[in-house]
């Protein structure tokens, strides 16, 4: 019985990973039709490589590689897409183009991915909304994020909330942007939301309220771990600069 329960738990976990990362849905068929072995294959070929990429050492290596050869990932992504035109490879290519700030070229790959089972995929909608925001098409970005919430009512994402707040600000909806940034600061794990909120407070005539937020950012970073301090140093510097301008 424990083995059966463990297998079911593994299947649910792997299926959730397939959906949440935007991978092709044929993986779900393999996971369900071949219990145990299907999960093992998915773990070895999909999850473990991702874990390796996300390790600190791997991140440092990737950062160095980008600095030396910024086109490396684009070439690899294009090669993979030429071999297999899957949704996964299409999204990888879109991400590579996004990193190169080639937003107009990334857009069609994202649009083409929003079909069939991926039509309401929240992660693809977020990617496309971010592209539209970089293209200064704020109305489209807001519409995509509204669609994301409508089609995925149980989906919650700090990144999506940040995108929506920035889109509102860029669209000139200052009052709504203030409300959105304020709500985001209640649970944001980094300091970007607080600094952007304080900047917007300054721009709308609330310098003393902004001062409180800027000072909070500096205190939070200074009290944090070394890792947090290093990761948020840029936003601390922006907060300090904001204080100096008041």
N, C-alpha and C positions, 0 to 999 in steps of 0.2 A: 504493500500500500504506500509506504513512504516514497518508493521509487516512482510510482505513478504520480503522486502529488508533486514531487520534484520535477518530473518531466513536464507536467502541466504548467508549473510556475516558470520553467525555462522557456516554454513555448510562448507564454503570455509576454514575458520580458523581451524575448527576441522579436516577436510581432510588433510590440510597442516601439522597439528600437527602429524597426523597418519604417514604420509610419512616421515617427518623430524626426527621423533624419532624411526623409524624402527618398528612400531607396525604392527600387522597382518592386512592385507588389508580388512578383513571382517568388520572392523569398518567402513570403507568408505561406504560399502553397507548399513549398519544400518543408518548411518548419512544421506545418500541420500534417502533411501526408507522410512524412518520414520522421516520426517522433524520436527524439534523442539524437539520432545521426544528423538530422536536418539542423537542429540547434547547434550541434558541434561544428558542422561545416560553416554555419553562419558566424559562430563565435570566432573561429580561426581566420576566416577570410574577410570578415567585415568589422567586428568589434575590436579585436586585439590590434589590428593595424592602426585604428583610430586612436586607441589608448597610447600606442607608441608615439604617434604624431603629437599628442597633447602633452607629453612629458616635458618637463622644464628643459632638459638637455636637448630634446628634439626640437623644441621651440627655438632655442638658441641657435641650433644648427640651421633651421629653416630661415631664421632672420639673417644669419650670415650669408646663406645661399642667395637670398633675395637681394642683398646688398651687392654681391659679386655678380650675379646673373639674374636680374629681375624678370627675364623672359623665360626662365627655366620651367616654372610651373605651367605657364601658358603653353609651351611646346609640349610638355607631357600631357596636359589636358586635351590639347588638340589631337595628339597622336591617339589617345585613348578613344576620343570621340570618332575619329576616322575609322577605327577598328570596329567599334560597337556604338551605334547611335542610341544609347539607352538614356533614360531620364537622368540617371545618376551621373553619367559622363557629360550630358548636356549642362547639368547644374555645375559640375566641376569646371567646365569651360567658362560658364558665365561668371563664376566666382573668380577665376583667374583674370578675366577681362576687367572685372570690378576692381580687383587689387591694382591693376595697371591704370585705373581711372578711365577706362574705355567704356563709359556707361552706355553710349549709343550702340556699341557693338554687343554689349552684354544683354541689352534689353530683349532682342528677339529670341534669344535662347531661353530666357525666363518665360516669355509669353508662350512659346511653343511647349513649355513644360506644364503649363496650366491646362491640361486636357485629361479626360478620362478620370481615373482614380485620383489624379493629382489636381483636379480642377479647383478644389477648395483648400489645397495644402497650405497651412499657415506659414510655413517657413519659406515657401516659394513666393507667397504673397508679400511677405516681409521683404524679401530680397528685391522684388520688383518695385515695391513702394520706396525703398531706399534709393534705387536707381532713378525713379521719377523725381525724388526729392533733389538728387544731384543735378537733374536736368531742369530744375526750377519749376517743375510741373506739380505744384503743391496740391492743386485740386485733385489730380489723379492719384497722388500719394494718399491723400485723406480718404478718397473713395475706396482705394484698395484696402486700407486698414479698417475702414467701416465694414467692407465685405468680409474681411478676415474674422471680425468679431461676430458678424451675423451668421456666417457659415460654421464657425467653431466657437460656440458660446462657452465652452468649458476651457478654452485655451487662454492662458495667462502668460505674458512675457514682458519682462522689464525692457527688453530691446524694442518691442513693438510699441510700448508706452512712450519710450524715448522718441522714437520716430514720429509718433502722432503729435507729441508736444512740439517737436521741432517744426513739423509741417504746419501746425497751427500758427506758430510764431512767424514763419516765413510767409504764410498766407495773409498776415496782417490781422489775424484774429487774436489780438493781444490779451484780452480778458480771458478767453478760453484757454489760451496758452499758459497764462499764469495759474489758472486752476489746475490744469493738467500737470505742469511741472511741480506745483505744490503737492499734489497727490503722489507724484512719483517720488518725491524726496522722503516720503514716509517709509518707504521700504527699499529704496535704491541701495545696492551693495557697494557702489563706487561713489565718487564725488562729482562726477560730471553733471548730474541732474541738479545738484545743489548750486553749483557754480553758474550753470545756465539760468537757473531760477533767479539767483541774485543779480545776474547781469540784466535780466528782463525787469526786475524790480527797479534797478537804477534807471533804465530807459523809460520807465513809466512813472517816474517821480516818487519813488519810495526808497530813498537812499539809506535811511536809518534801518528799515527792515532788511535791506540788502546787507548792511554792515553786520547785522546779527548772523546772517547766513554765511557770509564770508568768514567770519571769526569761528563759526562752528566747523566749517570745512578744515581750517587750519588746525584746530584743536583735535578733530577726529583723526587727521593724518598723523599729527605728532604723537597721539596716544596709541596709534595702531602698531602692529608688528612691523618688523623691518621690511617684510615682503609687501605689506599694504602701503607703507611709506614710499617704497620705491615705485610701486605700481601707480600710486596716485600723486606722485611728486609734481607732475605737470599741472594737475588741477589745483594743487596747493599753491603753485606759483601764480596761476591765474587768479586765485582768490586773493592772494597777497597784492597782486597788481590792481585788482578791483578795489581793495581797501585804500590803496595809495591814491586812487583817482577820486575818492569821495571827498 
